[in-house]
Amino acid sequence: MNVVAINGKYTNNKELMIIPDAVHTDLYDNLDIIPFDKIEEFFKIYLK
């Protein structure tokens, strides 16, 4: 079992995003629906 999961160090940085009319594979290469703004915001906050 992963120790990080036990102590909860990285459990507060998750967000469920529902993209209307998209399936999982659309998020690989459909540039019109990939939420780049949310990804950039996440990187700025959590990847210092």
SULSULJO-V208688 format. One record per pair of residues at least 12 apart in sequence whose ideal C-beta (glycine too) atoms are under 8 Angstrom apart, sorted by sequence separation. I is the first residue (numbers start at 1). J is the second residue. If there is no record, write none. Layout:
BEGIN
I/J + I/J
END
This chain:
BEGIN
19/33 + 19/35 + 17/35 + 17/38 + 15/38 + 15/42 + 13/42 + 13/45 + 13/46
END
